[in-house]
């Protein structure tokens, strides 16, 4: 095998938990008085807004990115009347959630860095991100972990478009190398299906999904399923 292509968000940073669910658990832990439907509406709105660009600057750290995301979600919930809270209370929610989530992600990325180092093979990162992924990788000492970094905002392609995975295959020799490259990701739609389409081997990090229907999906013969990133070292 020539190497690996890894997803970032939901894979390396949350160990398979979809980011919407990851944030929702933080909202619940801090007892923000909103329901799942209101939160999910806010999450989707903010993700679409961030995807348009302009909110996240190229030099933003992960902490700055996360802070922006949480603040925009809070603003949406308050603006829509889903969250009734005074400004000081809203700020407290923001601060507490930011602390909780950043701490958990920092711990997970330290573990992921060790897994990547133990693989002993070239690794390419392929991610839908906001244009500041290099700054985030430096923040967590991950900037030396990858042979190449393919970021959607930089290349003008987004998963699940298989073309972004074709770019990620170039360091391995292009599309002909697909059967010798393993793609690792948490998303069936964004990672497993397009990579399988190109002929790559795949490892589905099956954590808590956004859509629970994904949990019953039957993978193909070239897909292995793991429930913790460290299990990849046993494959």
C-alpha positions in Angstrom: 0.0 0.0 0.0 1.3 3.4 -0.9 -0.4 5.5 1.8 -3.5 7.1 3.2 -5.8 10.0 2.6 -7.4 11.3 5.8 -10.4 13.6 6.3 -10.0 16.2 9.1 -13.3 17.5 10.5 -15.2 14.7 12.2 -12.4 12.3 11.8 -9.1 13.5 13.2 -10.6 16.1 15.5 -13.7 14.4 17.0 -12.9 10.7 16.4 -15.9 10.0 14.2 -18.6 12.2 15.8 -20.3 14.5 13.3 -19.5 18.1 14.2 -23.2 19.0 14.5 -23.7 16.3 17.1 -20.4 17.2 18.8 -21.5 20.8 19.3 -25.0 19.7 20.3 -23.6 17.7 23.2 -21.7 20.8 24.4 -24.9 22.8 24.2 -26.6 20.1 26.3 -23.8 19.9 28.8 -24.0 23.6 29.4 -27.8 23.4 29.6 -28.5 25.9 26.8 -32.3 26.0 26.7 -32.9 25.1 23.1 -34.1 21.9 21.4 -32.5 19.8 18.8 -34.6 21.1 15.9 -33.7 24.7 16.7 -30.0 23.9 17.2 -29.8 21.9 14.0 -31.4 24.7 12.0 -28.8 27.1 13.5 -26.0 24.7 12.8 -26.9 24.2 9.1 -27.4 27.9 8.6 -24.0 28.8 10.0 -22.2 26.1 8.0 -23.7 27.4 4.8 -22.8 30.9 5.8 -19.2 30.0 6.6 -19.0 28.0 3.3 -19.6 31.2 1.4 -16.4 32.7 2.8 -15.6 36.0 4.4 -16.3 35.0 8.0 -13.1 33.0 8.6 -9.8 34.6 7.8 -6.8 32.6 6.5 -4.8 33.2 9.7 -7.6 32.1 12.1 -6.6 29.5 14.6 -9.0 26.7 15.3 -10.0 28.4 18.5 -10.9 31.6 16.6 -12.8 29.5 14.0 -14.7 27.7 16.7 -15.4 30.9 18.6 -16.8 32.5 15.4 -19.0 29.4 14.7 -20.5 29.3 18.2 -21.1 33.0 18.3 -22.9 32.9 14.9 -25.0 30.0 16.1 -26.0 31.9 19.3 -26.8 35.0 17.3 -29.1 32.9 15.0 -30.9 31.2 17.9 -31.4 34.6 19.7 -32.5 36.3 16.5 -35.0 33.6 15.6 -36.5 33.7 19.1 -35.3 30.2 19.9 -33.1 31.3 22.8 -34.3 33.8 25.4 -31.2 34.9 27.2 -29.7 38.2 28.3 -26.5 39.3 26.5 -24.3 38.4 29.6 -25.9 35.0 29.8 -25.4 34.4 26.1 -21.8 35.4 26.4 -21.4 32.9 29.3 -22.8 30.1 27.2 -20.4 31.0 24.4 -17.4 31.0 26.7 -18.3 27.8 28.4 -19.0 25.9 25.2 -15.8 27.2 23.6 -13.8 26.0 26.5 -15.4 22.6 26.6 -15.2 21.9 22.9 -11.7 23.3 22.4 -10.4 21.2 25.3 -11.9 18.0 23.9 -10.6 18.6 20.4 -7.1 19.5 21.6 -7.0 16.1 23.4 -8.3 14.2 20.4 -5.9 15.8 18.0 -3.0 15.0 20.2 -4.1 11.3 20.0 -4.7 11.6 16.3 -1.2 13.0 15.8 0.3 9.9 17.5 -1.8 7.6 15.3 -0.6 9.3 12.1 3.0 9.0 13.2 2.6 5.3 14.0 1.2 4.5 10.5 4.6 4.6 8.9 3.3 5.6 5.5 2.7 8.8 3.6 -0.5 10.6 4.5 -2.4 13.3 2.5 -5.1 15.4 4.2 -8.3 16.1 2.2 -10.8 18.3 3.9 -13.8 20.6 3.3 -12.5 23.6 5.3 -12.8 27.3 5.5 -9.4 28.5 4.0 -7.4 28.5 7.2 -6.5 24.8 7.5 -2.7 25.4 7.4 -3.0 27.7 10.5 -5.1 25.1 12.3 -2.5 22.4 11.6 0.3 24.6 12.9 -1.8 25.3 16.1 -1.9 21.6 16.9 1.6 20.7 15.7 0.1 18.7 12.8 1.7 20.7 10.0 4.5 18.1 9.5 2.2 15.1 9.6 1.1 15.3 5.9 2.7 14.9 2.5 0.2 17.2 1.1 -2.9 19.1 2.2 -5.9 19.4 -0.1 -8.4 22.0 1.3 -11.7 22.7 -0.4 -11.5 26.5 -0.1 -8.0 26.5 -1.7 -8.7 24.2 -4.6 -12.3 25.2 -5.4 -13.7 21.7 -5.0 -15.8 20.2 -2.2 -16.6 16.7 -1.1 -18.5 14.7 -2.1 -17.1 15.7 -5.5 -14.8 12.8 -6.3 -12.5 15.3 -8.2 -11.1 16.6 -4.9 -10.0 13.0 -4.1 -8.4 12.8 -7.5 -6.2 15.8 -6.5 -5.4 14.0 -3.2 -4.2 11.0 -5.2 -1.7 12.9 -7.2 1.1 12.7 -4.6 0.7 8.9 -4.9 0.9 8.8 -8.6 -2.6 9.8 -9.7 -5.8 7.8 -10.3 -3.9 4.6 -11.2 -2.7 4.4 -7.6 -6.2 4.4 -6.2 -6.2 0.7 -5.3 -3.1 1.1 -3.2 -4.4 4.1 -1.2 -6.7 3.9 1.8 -9.1 6.8 2.4 -10.1 7.3 6.1 -13.2 9.4 7.0 -16.3 9.6 9.1 -18.7 10.6 6.4 -20.3 8.0 4.1 -21.5 10.7 1.7 -18.3 12.9 1.7 -15.6 10.3 2.2 -16.4 6.7 1.7 -18.7 6.8 -1.4 -16.6 9.1 -3.6 -13.4 7.4 -2.7 -14.9 4.0 -3.4 -16.1 5.3 -6.8 -12.4 6.1 -7.7 -11.3 2.6 -6.7 -9.6 3.5 -3.3 -9.8 1.2 -0.3 -11.7 2.9 2.5 -12.0 2.8 6.2 -15.2 4.3 7.7 -14.7 5.8 11.1 -18.2 5.0 12.3 -19.0 7.4 15.1 -22.2 9.4 15.9 -23.6 10.6 12.6 -25.7 13.7 11.8 -28.2 11.4 10.2 -28.8 8.2 12.1 -29.9 6.4 9.0 -26.2 6.3 8.1 -25.7 3.9 11.0 -27.5 1.1 9.1 -25.6 1.6 5.8 -24.0 -1.6 4.4 -20.6 -0.9 3.1 -18.9 -2.6 0.2 -16.2 -5.3 0.3 -13.4 -2.8 0.1 -14.6 -0.8 3.1 -13.5 -1.6 6.7 -15.4 -0.2 9.6 -13.8 1.1 12.8 -15.3 2.8 15.9 -12.2 4.5 17.2 -9.3 6.0 15.2 -6.7 4.0 17.1 -8.2 0.8 15.6 -6.6 1.7 12.3 -3.3 0.6 13.7 -4.7 -3.0 14.0 -5.9 -3.1 10.3 
